[in-house]
Amino acid sequence: MKRSHKYAASALLTISALSGGSIALHAGKMSPAAQRGKKVFYNKPCAACHFTTAQRKVGPGLKGVYGRRSKDGVGKLTYRRLYKFIKNPRSIKKNAQMIRVPLTNRELKDLIAYLRTL
């Protein structure tokens, strides 16, 4: 990558991080964390119950999940709320049907990075 492109990419990532948003540097490319998160999604039980589209499976479709308001009273799905919910669903919603999946903190952060790309 050319030096000027590295600086431009770095500036975009900084702006994205400061704004709380996510931007793709090139169409179809994900951050390393999101790429790892995608592997977590498909290697853990996540894909058994969720589609990465808006279509419902056993659980809700996950397209646009980051930042949307939950339909079942959980509230706006921010980073903090997703982290807490995925780590222990019943800590947020007492009658949650989602199972508790043992994930490391790194896996959980990477998974949320992937969910932000949907």
C-alpha positions in Angstrom: 0.0 0.0 0.0 1.3 3.5 -0.9 2.3 5.7 2.0 -0.5 8.3 1.1 -3.1 5.5 1.1 -1.9 4.3 4.5 -2.4 7.8 5.9 -5.8 8.1 4.3 -6.9 4.7 5.7 -5.6 5.7 9.1 -7.5 9.0 9.0 -10.7 7.2 8.0 -10.4 4.7 10.8 -9.8 7.5 13.3 -12.8 9.4 12.1 -14.9 6.3 12.3 -13.7 5.4 15.8 -14.4 8.9 17.0 -17.8 9.0 15.5 -18.8 5.6 16.8 -19.5 4.5 13.2 -18.0 2.0 11.0 -16.7 2.5 7.5 -15.5 0.1 4.9 -12.2 1.1 3.4 -12.9 -0.9 0.3 -16.1 -2.6 -0.7 -16.3 -6.1 0.7 -13.3 -5.7 3.1 -13.7 -6.0 6.8 -11.4 -5.1 9.6 -9.3 -7.9 11.0 -11.5 -7.9 14.1 -14.6 -8.2 12.0 -13.0 -11.0 10.0 -12.2 -12.9 13.2 -15.8 -12.2 14.4 -17.2 -13.7 11.2 -15.3 -16.9 12.1 -16.7 -16.8 15.6 -20.2 -16.4 14.2 -19.9 -19.5 12.0 -17.8 -21.6 14.3 -19.9 -21.1 17.4 -23.7 -21.8 17.6 -24.6 -18.3 16.4 -25.4 -19.4 12.8 -27.6 -22.2 14.0 -30.2 -19.7 15.2 -29.5 -16.4 13.3 -29.2 -15.4 9.7 -26.9 -12.5 8.8 -29.8 -11.1 6.7 -33.0 -9.5 8.0 -34.7 -12.8 7.7 -35.7 -14.5 11.0 -34.5 -18.0 11.8 -35.0 -19.3 15.3 -33.7 -15.9 16.5 -34.0 -12.6 14.8 -32.1 -11.7 11.6 -29.0 -9.8 12.4 -28.7 -7.4 9.4 -28.5 -3.9 10.9 -28.6 -5.3 14.5 -26.0 -2.8 15.7 -27.7 0.4 16.8 -31.3 -0.7 16.2 -34.0 -0.8 18.8 -34.9 -4.2 20.0 -38.5 -5.2 19.4 -38.7 -7.1 22.6 -38.0 -4.4 25.1 -34.3 -4.8 25.5 -33.7 -1.3 24.2 -31.3 0.2 21.6 -28.6 -2.4 20.8 -25.4 -0.4 21.5 -22.0 -1.9 21.8 -22.3 -2.2 25.6 -25.8 -3.7 25.5 -24.8 -6.3 22.8 -21.7 -7.2 24.7 -23.7 -7.8 27.9 -26.6 -9.6 26.1 -24.4 -11.9 24.1 -22.2 -12.7 27.2 -25.3 -13.5 29.3 -28.6 -13.0 27.6 -30.7 -13.4 30.8 -28.7 -10.5 32.4 -30.6 -8.2 30.1 -33.8 -10.1 29.4 -34.9 -12.5 32.1 -36.9 -14.8 29.8 -34.4 -14.7 26.8 -34.5 -17.8 24.7 -30.9 -17.3 23.5 -28.5 -19.7 25.1 -25.4 -18.5 26.9 -22.4 -19.3 24.6 -19.0 -19.3 26.3 -16.9 -16.8 24.5 -13.6 -15.2 25.4 -13.7 -11.4 25.7 -11.7 -11.2 22.4 -14.2 -13.4 20.6 -17.0 -11.3 21.9 -15.4 -8.1 20.8 -14.6 -9.5 17.4 -18.2 -10.9 17.1 -19.6 -7.4 17.7 -17.2 -5.9 15.2 -18.6 -8.4 12.7 -22.2 -7.6 13.6 -21.5 -3.9 13.0 -20.7 -4.8 9.4 -24.1 -6.4 8.7 
